[in-house]
């Protein structure tokens, strides 16, 4: 039962954030409808919200108390986010408890939860504890590296002619030499969103967020392109140690404001003349740790406040000769983005592809209406696109832009894989 007194208290603080929980069982291709979600303040048993997921596996968007937004605008302020525990259960599945989901004011936190059948993994809850945000907690500073790596020779690993966005990143959840730490296979975009939500605040200017996301993307793409850890005999792409790589917190919530930026630019990276690889764009917070010639996270926020765009922010730290490039291939998708958005009046094979994929997705997500597969972008197709965007937390425009194209592709692949397993 919801404790109304606690709900009143926590909903009448200075700031307000938003939370939506999305539940799948066991993968994003199979939404868990009618799952029970209970929200309590961190280390408090008083339930302030109880709700159920819809046919798409999504909860309603709820408001939760948070500190004032000013706390996240400058270093040295009190903790800028509130923490809540999220309990998710559904009959036949192992319950999941997220301990310490982070809620920032004026932001929407997206908490994804994947359930596992209790017959396979047992009935005891799976507890996922969220560590402090890197701008608030104490973490080891990055060990400096050469930003341009030597590439393997012809007798070693094969270096691709151009950077490719992989389907997955294999994250080692410990320092490189810790053989006891587990590896996690994470979708590339989900990994970038997780790191950015762990490293910066979603309340910052969009251009500051974009600059930091580009730095995170470039750092990750450098690790992938140069086979940095595989060349050293390890079986992973990157670690979650801030001393060696970037912060990744398994199971944490991300923020919609950061997620939307990543969806728009996830194939883009920073490079400079004369090199074949994405630049290893190292960075630090700029307050607890000083890092000349690297991006300062707090400094990038200040530049964004002054009206700098993302490229100008990056050039302020990495040099005026850096520029942006796009990876031409995204692994794991059936068809690459055609280059122009699809909208009312569009026609041809790319529209047919989207119609076919939306119809397949609607088998698992019935809120999305079936469409006529005829290659013409009709009102019916636009409505299906709008519903898809709403279900998957994209800006609802009814237009298949870069971000929507690849989200449809990713969900289509997930749904198809689920169908093959059933």
C-alpha positions as CSV (number, residue, x, y, z in Angstrom):
1,X,0.0,0.0,0.0
2,X,1.3,3.5,-0.8
3,X,2.1,5.5,2.2
4,X,0.3,8.8,1.4
5,X,2.1,10.8,4.1
6,X,5.5,9.9,2.6
7,X,4.3,10.5,-0.9
8,X,3.1,14.0,0.1
9,X,6.4,14.8,1.8
10,X,8.6,13.6,-1.0
11,X,6.5,15.3,-3.7
12,X,6.7,18.7,-2.0
13,X,10.4,19.3,-1.9
14,X,12.2,22.1,-3.8
15,X,12.9,20.3,-7.1
16,X,11.0,17.8,-9.1
17,X,12.3,15.1,-11.4
18,X,10.6,12.4,-13.5
19,X,10.9,8.7,-13.7
20,X,9.7,6.1,-16.1
21,X,10.5,2.3,-15.7
22,X,10.6,0.0,-18.8
23,X,10.5,-3.7,-18.1
24,X,11.4,-6.5,-20.5
25,X,11.4,-10.2,-20.1
26,X,14.1,-11.2,-20.8
27,X,15.2,-8.9,-23.6
28,X,14.1,-5.6,-25.1
29,X,12.2,-7.6,-27.8
30,X,9.7,-8.9,-25.3
31,X,8.0,-6.3,-23.1
32,X,6.8,-7.3,-19.7
33,X,3.2,-6.0,-19.4
34,X,1.4,-5.7,-16.0
35,X,4.7,-5.9,-14.0
36,X,4.4,-4.4,-10.6
37,X,6.7,-1.5,-9.7
38,X,7.1,0.0,-6.3
39,X,9.1,3.1,-5.5
40,X,10.6,4.0,-2.1
41,X,13.1,6.6,-1.0
42,X,16.6,5.2,-0.6
43,X,16.8,3.0,2.5
44,X,13.2,3.8,3.4
45,X,10.4,1.1,3.3
46,X,7.6,3.6,2.8
47,X,6.1,3.1,-0.7
48,X,5.5,6.5,-2.3
49,X,4.4,5.1,-5.7
50,X,3.1,1.8,-7.0
51,X,2.2,1.2,-10.6
52,X,2.1,-1.4,-13.4
53,X,3.5,-1.5,-16.8
54,X,1.4,-1.3,-20.0
55,X,1.5,-3.5,-23.1
56,X,4.8,-2.0,-24.2
57,X,6.4,-2.7,-20.8
58,X,6.4,1.0,-19.8
59,X,5.2,2.5,-16.5
60,X,3.6,5.9,-16.4
61,X,6.0,8.8,-16.1
62,X,5.8,9.9,-12.5
63,X,7.2,12.9,-10.6
64,X,9.6,12.5,-7.7
65,X,11.2,15.0,-5.3
66,X,14.7,16.1,-6.1
67,X,17.1,18.8,-4.9
68,X,17.0,22.2,-6.5
69,X,18.5,22.4,-10.0
70,X,21.1,24.9,-8.8
71,X,23.0,22.1,-7.1
72,X,23.9,20.5,-10.4
73,X,25.1,23.7,-12.1
74,X,28.3,24.3,-10.1
75,X,30.9,22.1,-8.3
76,X,31.0,22.0,-4.5
77,X,27.2,22.2,-4.0
78,X,25.3,19.6,-2.0
79,X,24.4,16.3,-3.8
80,X,22.3,17.4,-6.8
81,X,20.3,14.2,-7.2
82,X,17.8,12.3,-5.1
83,X,18.0,8.5,-4.7
84,X,15.2,6.0,-4.8
85,X,14.9,2.3,-4.7
86,X,12.9,0.6,-7.5
87,X,11.3,-2.8,-6.9
88,X,10.0,-4.7,-10.0
89,X,8.1,-8.0,-9.9
90,X,6.1,-10.2,-12.2
91,X,4.7,-13.7,-11.7
92,X,7.1,-16.3,-13.0
93,X,10.1,-14.0,-13.0
94,X,12.9,-13.2,-10.5
95,X,12.2,-9.8,-8.8
96,X,14.7,-7.0,-9.4
97,X,15.6,-4.3,-6.9
98,X,17.4,-1.2,-8.2
99,X,19.1,0.4,-5.2
100,X,19.7,4.1,-5.5
101,X,18.2,5.2,-8.9
102,X,19.3,8.8,-9.4
103,X,16.7,11.5,-10.0
104,X,17.8,14.9,-11.2
105,X,15.4,17.9,-11.2
106,X,13.9,19.0,-14.5
107,X,15.0,15.7,-16.0
108,X,13.4,12.4,-17.0
109,X,15.2,9.3,-15.6
110,X,14.7,6.1,-17.7
111,X,15.1,2.9,-15.7
112,X,15.3,-0.2,-17.8
113,X,14.8,-3.5,-16.1
114,X,15.2,-7.0,-17.6
115,X,13.6,-9.9,-15.8
116,X,14.8,-13.5,-15.9
117,X,12.5,-16.5,-15.4
118,X,12.5,-17.6,-11.8
119,X,12.6,-21.3,-12.9
120,X,16.0,-20.6,-14.4
121,X,17.7,-18.3,-11.9
122,X,15.7,-18.9,-8.7
123,X,13.1,-16.8,-6.9
124,X,15.5,-14.6,-4.8
125,X,15.5,-10.9,-5.9
126,X,18.3,-9.6,-8.0
127,X,19.8,-6.6,-6.3
128,X,21.5,-3.9,-8.5
129,X,23.3,-1.2,-6.4
130,X,23.9,2.1,-8.2
131,X,27.2,3.7,-7.3
132,X,27.6,7.5,-6.8
133,X,27.8,9.7,-9.8
134,X,31.4,10.4,-10.7
135,X,31.0,14.2,-10.3
136,X,29.8,13.6,-6.7
137,X,31.7,10.5,-5.5
138,X,35.4,9.8,-5.3
139,X,36.9,7.9,-8.2
140,X,40.5,7.3,-9.3
141,X,41.7,9.7,-12.0
142,X,42.4,8.6,-15.5
143,X,46.0,7.3,-16.1
144,X,47.2,9.4,-19.0
145,X,47.8,7.7,-22.3
146,X,49.0,8.8,-25.8
147,X,45.8,10.0,-27.6
148,X,47.0,8.4,-30.8
149,X,47.7,4.7,-30.6
150,X,50.1,2.6,-32.6
151,X,48.1,0.3,-34.8
152,X,48.8,-3.5,-34.8
153,X,51.1,-4.7,-37.6
154,X,50.1,-7.1,-40.3
155,X,51.1,-10.1,-38.3
156,X,48.8,-9.2,-35.4
157,X,45.2,-8.2,-35.2
158,X,43.4,-7.0,-38.4
159,X,42.7,-3.3,-38.3
160,X,39.5,-2.3,-40.2
161,X,40.0,0.2,-43.0
162,X,37.4,2.5,-41.4
163,X,35.9,2.7,-37.9
164,X,32.7,0.6,-37.5
165,X,30.1,1.1,-34.8
166,X,29.7,-2.4,-33.2
167,X,26.5,-3.9,-32.1
168,X,27.9,-4.7,-28.7
169,X,30.6,-3.4,-26.3
170,X,32.1,-6.0,-23.9
171,X,32.6,-4.2,-20.6
172,X,34.9,-5.6,-18.0
173,X,33.5,-4.7,-14.6
174,X,36.8,-4.1,-12.9
175,X,40.4,-3.1,-13.6
176,X,42.0,-4.9,-16.6
177,X,44.1,-7.4,-14.5
178,X,41.2,-8.5,-12.3
179,X,40.3,-11.8,-13.8
180,X,37.5,-12.4,-11.2
181,X,35.5,-9.4,-12.5
182,X,32.7,-10.3,-14.9
183,X,32.2,-9.1,-18.4
184,X,28.9,-7.6,-19.6
185,X,27.7,-7.5,-23.3
186,X,26.1,-4.1,-23.7
187,X,24.5,-2.6,-26.8
188,X,26.8,0.1,-28.1
189,X,24.3,3.0,-27.7
190,X,23.2,1.7,-24.3
191,X,26.8,1.7,-23.2
192,X,27.4,5.3,-24.3
193,X,24.2,6.5,-22.6
194,X,25.2,4.7,-19.4
195,X,28.6,6.3,-19.3
196,X,27.3,9.8,-20.1
197,X,24.6,9.5,-17.4
198,X,27.3,8.3,-14.9
199,X,29.8,11.1,-15.9
200,X,27.8,14.3,-16.5
201,X,24.5,15.9,-15.4
202,X,21.5,16.0,-17.7
203,X,20.6,19.5,-16.5
204,X,23.6,21.0,-18.3
205,X,23.3,22.9,-21.6
206,X,22.6,20.6,-24.6
207,X,25.9,21.6,-26.4
208,X,27.8,20.8,-23.2
209,X,26.1,17.4,-23.1
210,X,26.8,16.9,-26.8
211,X,30.6,17.7,-26.4
212,X,30.9,15.2,-23.6
213,X,29.0,12.5,-25.5
214,X,31.3,13.1,-28.5
215,X,34.3,12.7,-26.2
216,X,32.9,9.4,-24.7
217,X,32.1,8.1,-28.2
218,X,35.6,8.9,-29.5
219,X,37.3,7.3,-26.5
220,X,35.2,4.2,-27.0
221,X,35.7,4.0,-30.7
222,X,39.4,4.3,-30.2
223,X,39.4,1.3,-27.9
224,X,37.4,-0.6,-30.5
225,X,39.3,0.4,-33.6
226,X,42.8,-0.2,-32.1
227,X,41.7,-3.5,-30.4
228,X,43.5,-2.0,-27.4
229,X,42.6,-4.7,-24.8
230,X,42.4,-7.6,-27.2
231,X,45.9,-6.7,-28.4
232,X,47.0,-7.2,-24.8
233,X,45.4,-10.7,-24.5
234,X,42.1,-9.7,-22.8
235,X,38.6,-10.8,-24.0
236,X,36.8,-7.4,-23.6
237,X,36.5,-4.1,-25.3
238,X,36.7,-1.6,-22.4
239,X,36.7,-1.6,-18.5
240,X,34.5,0.3,-16.1
241,X,37.5,1.6,-14.2
242,X,37.9,5.4,-14.4
243,X,41.6,4.9,-13.9
244,X,41.8,3.1,-17.3
245,X,38.6,4.0,-19.2
246,X,35.2,5.4,-18.3
247,X,32.6,4.9,-15.6
248,X,30.0,2.3,-16.5
249,X,27.4,1.3,-13.8
250,X,25.6,-1.9,-14.6
251,X,21.8,-1.5,-14.4
252,X,21.8,2.2,-13.6
253,X,19.1,4.6,-15.0
254,X,19.9,6.9,-17.9
255,X,18.5,10.3,-18.6
256,X,16.2,11.1,-21.5
257,X,18.0,14.4,-22.2
258,X,21.3,12.5,-22.6
259,X,19.7,9.5,-24.4
260,X,18.3,11.8,-27.1
261,X,21.7,13.3,-27.8
262,X,23.3,9.9,-28.1
263,X,20.7,8.7,-30.5
264,X,21.3,11.7,-32.7
265,X,25.1,11.3,-33.0
266,X,26.2,7.8,-32.0
267,X,28.1,7.2,-35.3
268,X,30.2,10.4,-34.9
269,X,33.7,10.7,-33.4
270,X,36.5,13.1,-33.0
271,X,39.7,12.8,-35.0
272,X,42.4,15.0,-36.5
273,X,44.4,15.3,-39.7
274,X,46.9,12.5,-40.5
275,X,45.5,9.7,-38.3
276,X,43.3,6.7,-39.2
277,X,41.7,6.4,-35.9
278,X,39.2,8.1,-33.6
279,X,41.1,10.3,-31.1
280,X,41.5,8.9,-27.6
281,X,39.6,11.9,-26.1
282,X,40.6,11.7,-22.4
283,X,38.9,13.9,-19.9
284,X,38.5,14.7,-16.2
285,X,36.1,16.7,-14.0
286,X,38.4,19.7,-13.9
287,X,37.9,20.4,-10.2
288,X,38.9,17.4,-8.1
289,X,41.3,16.4,-10.9
290,X,43.2,18.8,-13.2
291,X,44.0,17.6,-16.7
292,X,45.7,20.1,-19.1
293,X,44.9,19.4,-22.8
294,X,42.0,17.2,-21.9
295,X,38.4,18.1,-21.7
296,X,37.3,19.4,-18.4
297,X,33.7,18.3,-17.6
298,X,32.9,21.3,-15.4
299,X,34.7,23.5,-17.8
300,X,32.6,22.3,-20.7
301,X,29.5,23.1,-18.8
302,X,30.8,26.6,-18.3
303,X,31.5,27.0,-22.0
304,X,28.0,25.8,-22.8
305,X,26.6,28.4,-20.5
306,X,28.5,31.0,-22.5
307,X,27.0,29.9,-25.8
308,X,29.8,27.7,-27.2
309,X,28.7,24.9,-29.5
310,X,29.9,21.4,-29.0
311,X,32.7,21.5,-31.6
312,X,34.0,24.8,-30.2
313,X,34.0,23.3,-26.7
314,X,36.0,20.3,-28.0
315,X,38.5,22.4,-29.9
316,X,39.1,24.5,-26.7
317,X,40.6,21.4,-25.1
318,X,41.9,19.1,-27.9
319,X,43.1,21.7,-30.4
320,X,41.8,23.8,-33.2
321,X,42.6,21.1,-35.8
322,X,40.3,18.4,-34.5
323,X,37.2,17.7,-36.6
324,X,34.2,15.3,-36.6
325,X,33.8,12.2,-38.7
326,X,31.0,9.6,-39.0
327,X,31.5,5.8,-39.1
328,X,30.0,4.6,-42.3
329,X,28.9,1.2,-41.0
330,X,26.7,0.2,-38.0
331,X,27.0,-3.5,-37.2
332,X,23.9,-5.5,-36.4
333,X,21.4,-3.5,-38.4
334,X,19.7,-4.8,-41.6
335,X,19.9,-1.6,-43.6
336,X,21.9,1.6,-43.0
337,X,20.2,5.0,-42.7
338,X,19.4,6.2,-46.2
339,X,20.7,9.7,-45.6
340,X,17.4,11.6,-45.7
341,X,14.5,11.5,-43.3
342,X,11.3,9.7,-44.3
343,X,8.0,11.6,-43.8
344,X,4.7,12.3,-45.4
345,X,5.2,12.3,-49.2
346,X,8.2,9.9,-49.1
347,X,8.0,6.7,-51.1
348,X,10.2,3.9,-52.2
349,X,12.1,0.8,-50.8
350,X,13.3,2.6,-47.7
351,X,9.7,3.4,-46.7
352,X,8.8,-0.3,-47.4
353,X,11.6,-1.4,-45.1
354,X,10.3,0.7,-42.3
355,X,6.8,-0.5,-42.8
356,X,7.9,-4.1,-42.7
357,X,10.0,-3.6,-39.6
358,X,7.2,-1.7,-37.8
359,X,4.7,-4.5,-38.5
360,X,7.1,-7.1,-37.1
361,X,7.8,-5.0,-34.0
362,X,4.0,-4.5,-33.5
363,X,3.7,-8.3,-32.9
364,X,5.5,-7.7,-29.6
365,X,4.4,-4.1,-29.0
366,X,0.7,-4.1,-29.9
367,X,0.3,-0.4,-29.1
368,X,1.9,0.2,-32.5
369,X,-0.7,-0.1,-35.3
370,X,-0.2,-2.4,-38.3
371,X,0.5,-0.6,-41.5
372,X,0.0,-1.3,-45.2
373,X,3.3,-2.3,-46.8
374,X,3.2,-0.4,-50.0
375,X,6.2,1.9,-50.0
376,X,4.2,5.1,-49.5
377,X,4.5,7.1,-46.3
378,X,0.8,7.5,-45.4
379,X,-1.0,8.8,-42.3
380,X,-1.2,5.2,-41.2
381,X,2.6,4.9,-41.3
382,X,3.1,8.3,-39.6
383,X,0.8,7.2,-36.8
384,X,2.8,4.0,-36.3
385,X,6.1,5.9,-36.3
386,X,4.7,8.4,-33.7
387,X,3.6,5.5,-31.4
388,X,6.9,3.8,-31.8
389,X,8.7,7.1,-30.9
390,X,6.5,7.5,-27.8
391,X,7.0,3.9,-26.7
392,X,10.8,4.2,-27.0
393,X,11.3,7.7,-25.6
394,X,12.2,9.5,-28.8
395,X,11.0,12.9,-29.7
396,X,7.5,12.4,-31.2
397,X,7.7,13.9,-34.7
398,X,6.2,11.2,-37.0
399,X,9.3,11.5,-39.1
400,X,11.9,8.7,-39.5
401,X,15.1,10.6,-38.9
402,X,18.6,9.2,-38.2
403,X,17.7,8.4,-34.5
404,X,14.3,6.8,-35.3
405,X,15.7,4.8,-38.2
406,X,18.3,3.1,-36.1
407,X,16.0,2.6,-33.1
408,X,13.5,0.9,-35.3
409,X,16.3,-1.3,-36.7
410,X,17.6,-2.2,-33.3
411,X,14.1,-3.1,-31.9
412,X,13.3,-5.1,-35.1
413,X,16.5,-7.1,-34.7
414,X,15.7,-7.8,-31.0
415,X,12.1,-8.8,-31.8
416,X,13.3,-11.1,-34.7
417,X,15.8,-12.8,-32.4
418,X,13.2,-13.3,-29.7
419,X,10.9,-14.9,-32.4
420,X,13.7,-17.3,-33.3
421,X,14.1,-18.4,-29.7
422,X,10.4,-19.1,-29.1
